[in-house]
Amino acid sequence: MRAELRPAYVLHRQPYRESSLLLEAFSLDVGRVGLVARGARSGKGGKAGLLQPFVPLLLSWSGRGELATLTGAEGRGGLAPLTGTALISAFYLNELLLRLLQRHDPHEELFHAYELALQRLAAVPQQPEWTLRLFEKALLQELGYGLLLEHEAHSGSAIQPERRYCYHVQQGPLPADAAMQAGPVLHGATLLALAAEQGADERVLVEAKTLMRTILAQYLGARPLRSRELFRQTYAGRATPPAADHED
């Protein structure tokens, strides 16, 4: 019986032996999986051109354990090519998934959030920051580290847009004037914009980036992200790189 084809994306690939590929894929109903694509780089029937990051795919595989064998691959279309800042931003999404997801742990809502993020990056490639922040929010939620965005951590009082808050990673937002500065300080408007997923002006973008970077650092550890270094190398020397101050 033919193995079931599942919606999926390739997160990472590397050569394996003479003609094969090792893939890390993110699928709708299984989550992250490791696959061997045998003969994928060979001239006859090679699928190397199809098995690329950011290409919407249908994949099937067989075998259990940490590494299964790819048995089928088809394109499912629908995504414009990514270039420049949008491409590096998409690599950042992949790196987050590779670093933070365990294999064989389904995250269907996160899969949809990832697909939406890629679509947004393709549609508006010059403005990736808000797309990245919303994906980071969805990722933290799926991992069980969802953000407290609409109420103060201790009192439960509603967040006020123009009030300043200190966001404690393990607790949530506390009034900045009454809390020890143990986290990034930001305006309530930024927290509410993240909660509503809209209303991102320049101040919100800057504060949201600082907040997400601080929180994600708790789970990513000390090893630097390669996508950030790629951005620095790509736009080194430019006075104002695309998506100013965008490194992730």
Secondary structure in CASP SS format (residue, H / E / C, confidence):
PFRMAT SS
TARGET T0000
AUTHOR 0000-0000-0000
METHOD secondary structure of the structure
MODEL  1
M C 1.00
R C 1.00
A C 1.00
E C 1.00
L C 1.00
R E 1.00
P E 1.00
A E 1.00
Y E 1.00
V E 1.00
L E 1.00
H E 1.00
R E 1.00
Q E 1.00
P E 1.00
Y E 1.00
R C 1.00
E C 1.00
S C 1.00
S E 1.00
L E 1.00
L E 1.00
L E 1.00
E E 1.00
A E 1.00
F E 1.00
S E 1.00
L C 1.00
D C 1.00
V C 1.00
G E 1.00
R E 1.00
V E 1.00
G E 1.00
L E 1.00
V E 1.00
A E 1.00
R C 1.00
G C 1.00
A C 1.00
R C 1.00
S C 1.00
G C 1.00
K C 1.00
G C 1.00
G C 1.00
K C 1.00
A C 1.00
G C 1.00
L C 1.00
L C 1.00
Q C 1.00
P E 1.00
F C 1.00
V C 1.00
P C 1.00
L E 1.00
L E 1.00
L E 1.00
S E 1.00
W E 1.00
S E 1.00
G C 1.00
R C 1.00
G C 1.00
E C 1.00
L C 1.00
A E 1.00
T E 1.00
L E 1.00
T E 1.00
G E 1.00
A E 1.00
E E 1.00
G E 1.00
R C 1.00
G C 1.00
G C 1.00
L C 1.00
A C 1.00
P C 1.00
L C 1.00
T C 1.00
G H 1.00
T H 1.00
A H 1.00
L H 1.00
I H 1.00
S H 1.00
A H 1.00
F H 1.00
Y H 1.00
L H 1.00
N H 1.00
E H 1.00
L H 1.00
L H 1.00
L H 1.00
R H 1.00
L H 1.00
L C 1.00
Q C 1.00
R E 1.00
H C 1.00
D C 1.00
P C 1.00
H C 1.00
E H 1.00
E H 1.00
L H 1.00
F H 1.00
H H 1.00
A H 1.00
Y H 1.00
E H 1.00
L H 1.00
A H 1.00
L H 1.00
Q H 1.00
R H 1.00
L H 1.00
A H 1.00
A H 1.00
V C 1.00
P C 1.00
Q C 1.00
Q C 1.00
P C 1.00
E H 1.00
W H 1.00
T H 1.00
L H 1.00
R H 1.00
L H 1.00
F H 1.00
E H 1.00
K H 1.00
A H 1.00
L H 1.00
L H 1.00
Q H 1.00
E H 1.00
L C 1.00
G C 1.00
Y C 1.00
G C 1.00
L C 1.00
L C 1.00
L C 1.00
E C 1.00
H E 1.00
E C 1.00
A C 1.00
H C 1.00
S C 1.00
G C 1.00
S C 1.00
A E 1.00
I C 1.00
Q C 1.00
P C 1.00
E C 1.00
R C 1.00
R E 1.00
Y E 1.00
C E 1.00
Y E 1.00
H E 1.00
V C 1.00
Q C 1.00
Q C 1.00
G E 1.00
P E 1.00
L E 1.00
P E 1.00
A H 1.00
D H 1.00
A H 1.00
A C 1.00
M C 1.00
Q C 1.00
A C 1.00
G C 1.00
P C 1.00
V E 1.00
L E 1.00
H E 1.00
G H 1.00
A H 1.00
T H 1.00
L H 1.00
L H 1.00
A H 1.00
L H 1.00
A H 1.00
A H 1.00
E C 1.00
Q C 1.00
G C 1.00
A C 1.00
D C 1.00
E H 1.00
R H 1.00
V H 1.00
L H 1.00
V H 1.00
E H 1.00
A H 1.00
K H 1.00
T H 1.00
L H 1.00
M H 1.00
R H 1.00
T H 1.00
I H 1.00
L H 1.00
A H 1.00
Q H 1.00
Y H 1.00
L H 1.00
G C 1.00
A C 1.00
R C 1.00
P C 1.00
L C 1.00
R H 1.00
S H 1.00
R H 1.00
E H 1.00
L H 1.00
F H 1.00
R H 1.00
Q H 1.00
T H 1.00
Y C 1.00
A C 1.00
G C 1.00
R C 1.00
A C 1.00
T C 1.00
P C 1.00
P C 1.00
A C 1.00
A C 1.00
D C 1.00
H C 1.00
E C 1.00
D C 1.00
END
